[in-house]
Amino acid sequence: MPRKARTHRLRLGRFSEPGRVYLITAVCADRQAWFSQFDQGRCVVHALRDLEGAASTLCFVVMPDHVHWLMQLEGGDLSSTVQKLKSLTTRRIGRLRRCTCRVWQSGFHDRALRREEDLPSVARYVVANPLRAGLVHNLVDYPLWDAIWLE
């Protein structure tokens, strides 16, 4: 199936509901490890903070070649919110590297969480990705994650 048709099929049935919690996964173009460099990974973190009003970030982890983001949609729709995250990140990395670049693969994966799901448990699973991937032995050694449940 051609790439455009496949991406379009991913969007079929996608529904945006303000107030709903979503788990988003966005992948770098060609699985390039853009975020293995700390300063480029921080571009994602700053972009997430700039999305206040569109989405509330509950937790995230920036992996070398993708991002997992647990968020509550506030205004707008899911696709535009994720597109804004990607756009802000790409612009920041472009300024940092002083060039234009293609950071993200088109599309993203989303899963709407059921209201009865235990959000802190989902968040623990999300932020444990660097452990499962073998990037660190202790999560405190991985700098590109956060969760609202931390004090």
N, C-alpha and C positions, 0 to 999 in steps of 0.2 A: 504494500500500500504506500503511495507517495507520502512524503513527510508531512505536507500541509494537511492532507486528509486525515492522517493519524492525529495530528495536534488538534484539529477541529473536533474529531471524535472524542478526544479527552474532555473537551468543554461541553459536550452534549450532556444535558441533565445537571450541570453545575448550578447550584442555587446559592445565592447570597442572602443570609439572614442576619441583620443587625442584632447584636446581643449574643449570637451563637459563637461558640468556641470552635476553632478550627486548628488542625495540625497541618502545617504546610511544609512541603519539602520542595526546595528549588535547587537545581543542579547546574553546575558550571558547564559552559560550552565545551564539548569534546572531553568532558571530565578533567579538564585542566585544573591543577591544584592552585588556583589563584590565592586561596586563603591560607596556604601553608606559610606565607610570609605574614608575620604578625600585623604589620602596618596595613596590609591589604585586608586582612580579616577584620581589623578595627573599623574599616570603612563600612562593613555590613552592620556592625554594632551601632555606629553613629546614624546610619540610615534608619535602623529600627527605631531609634529614639526620635527621629524626625517624623515618624508616622503617627505620633500622638494625635488623637482626634479622629483618625481613620481606623486605628486598631490599638488595642491595649495589649502589650506584650506580656504574656504570663511566664514564658521561659523561651530560651533559644540555645542552640549550640551551632557554632560555625565550624564545620569540618573543612578539611583542606579543599574539597571539590564540591561541596554542597552545604546547604543550610537546612536545619530543622527549626521550625518556629511555631510555638503554641501561642495562639493569639485569640483575642475576642474582638470580633468585628464590631466597630462602632458606627461608622457612617460609610456611605458609598457601597460599592460592591467588592467582592473578593478579588476578582481579576484585576480591577484597577488598583487595589491596594497592593497586591503582590507586584504588579507592574511598576508601581511607584518605588517600592523597595529596590527592585532590580535597577531601575533608572538612577536612583540616588546613589546606589553602590557603584554602578558603572562610571558615573560622572566623577565620583570621589577618587576612584582608582585611576581614572584617566588623568585627573589633575596631579595625583601623586606621581604617576609615571611619566607625565607630560607627553601623553600620546592618546590616540583613540584606541579603544580595545573592545572586544566582544567578550564579555565576562560570562553571560548567562545563556544556557540552553533555552529555547522557547518553551513556554508552558510551565506547569508545575503540578505537583500532586497535592490534593487536599483531602482531608477527612474531617467531616463535621462530627464532633463528639456528641454523644448522647448526654442529656442533662444529668443522668444518674451516674455518669462515669466519675471516678475519683481523680480530680485534676492533679493533686500533688503526686499521685502514683504515675500518671501519664508524664508529668514533668520530670520525675526521677528517671523514667525510661528514656526520655528525650536527652537529658543532659548526660546520661551514662554512655552515649554513643562513643566518645573518645576512648573509654575503657574497653568497650566491646571490640573496637577497631584496633586495639593494642597500641594506641598513640601515647598513652600514659598508664602508669600503674595506680595512680591516685588522682582523682578528679581535681583536687586543689592544684595540681601541676599543669592543668590545661587552662589557658587564660581566656578562651573565647566562648564563654557560656555565662548564663545568668538565669535566675528564677526569682519571682516575686516572693517566694516563701522563705527566702534567706533574710536573716536579721542582721 
